[in-house]
Amino acid sequence: MNTVQPIRSQKQIAEIKEELKKIDEKYYIMFVLGINTGLRVSDILTLKVSDIYKKRHIVIVEQKTRKNKRFLINDKLQAEVSEYIKKNELSEDKYLIQSRKGDNKPVSRVQAYRVLNQAAALLGLDEIGTHTMRKTFGYWHYKQNKDVAILQEIFNHSSPSITLRYIGINDDIKDETIKGFYL
């Protein structure tokens, strides 16, 4: 299994958003949800319109952990998702990220990976996968708030060191210490 990294550049985040919009707006919405909520792709893909439309929180049972998760949908994210729902005339019983295969089926994880990887490749980015969205959320949340404890709780990690390693902060710190080091 390949290790994926968070996207550490706002410019690259904006570029991936643009590439995903060109491919299909649903992948853009998937990405925006991922980098702004920290939800796993498996949980994003199973969201129905009724789970998010005109709601203040996403409330789900995580597929991986089987634990309840409640997550605030901020105003900017809600506005973007609402616009997408209205534009695509999605009814409440529909999956938010719909597959073209079959009636009312979500996009598969494999397809989500393919599309995200395709967009990243066009930009010359590697170490990108669906888990990159979750790691990107964590990386930028930490950079903005500097609160590893709350991020540890959001991710349901057992220790702060696991959370820092997970979001690549330890790698950044190690790289910085080596950058100017030469004997």
Residue pairs with C-beta under 8 A, 6 or more apart in sequence:
2 127
2 129
3 127
4 127
4 128
4 129
4 131
4 132
4 135
5 127
5 128
5 132
5 135
5 168
5 171
6 132
6 135
6 136
6 138
6 139
6 140
6 167
6 168
7 13
7 16
7 35
7 125
7 128
7 132
7 136
7 139
8 139
8 168
8 172
12 123
12 125
13 35
13 136
15 123
16 31
16 116
16 119
16 120
16 123
16 125
17 28
17 31
17 32
19 119
19 122
19 123
20 27
20 28
20 30
20 31
20 115
20 116
20 119
21 28
23 115
23 118
23 119
24 115
25 84
25 87
25 88
26 84
26 88
26 96
26 97
26 98
26 107
27 97
27 107
27 112
27 115
27 116
27 119
29 80
29 81
29 84
29 96
29 97
30 41
30 44
30 45
30 97
30 107
30 112
30 133
31 116
31 133
32 77
32 80
32 81
33 39
33 44
33 47
33 77
33 81
33 96
33 133
34 41
34 44
34 130
34 133
34 134
34 136
34 137
35 133
35 136
35 137
35 140
36 74
36 77
36 137
37 44
37 58
37 71
37 73
37 77
37 137
38 71
38 134
38 137
38 138
38 141
38 154
38 155
39 58
39 60
39 69
39 71
39 134
40 62
40 63
40 64
40 131
40 134
41 109
41 112
41 113
41 130
41 131
41 133
41 134
42 63
42 64
42 109
43 60
43 62
43 63
43 69
44 96
44 97
44 133
45 95
45 97
45 106
45 107
45 108
45 109
45 112
46 60
46 63
46 95
46 106
47 58
47 60
47 95
47 96
47 97
48 92
48 93
48 94
48 95
48 96
49 85
49 90
49 91
49 92
49 93
49 94
49 95
49 96
50 92
50 93
51 58
51 59
51 60
51 96
52 58
52 73
52 78
52 81
52 96
53 81
53 82
53 85
53 92
54 78
54 82
55 73
55 78
56 72
56 73
56 78
57 70
57 71
57 72
57 73
58 69
58 70
58 71
58 73
59 68
59 69
59 70
59 71
60 68
60 69
61 67
61 68
61 69
62 68
62 69
65 156
67 156
71 154
73 81
81 96
84 90
85 96
90 96
90 98
93 104
94 104
95 104
95 105
95 106
97 106
97 107
97 112
98 104
98 105
98 106
98 107
99 105
99 106
99 107
99 108
99 111
109 130
112 130
113 129
113 130
116 128
116 129
116 130
116 132
116 133
117 128
117 129
120 126
120 128
120 132
134 155
135 166
135 167
135 168
138 151
138 154
138 155
138 163
138 166
138 167
139 167
139 168
139 169
141 151
141 154
142 148
142 151
142 163
142 164
142 167
142 169
145 151
148 160
148 163
148 164
149 160
151 163
151 167
152 159
152 160
152 162
152 163
155 163
155 166
157 163
157 166
161 170
164 170
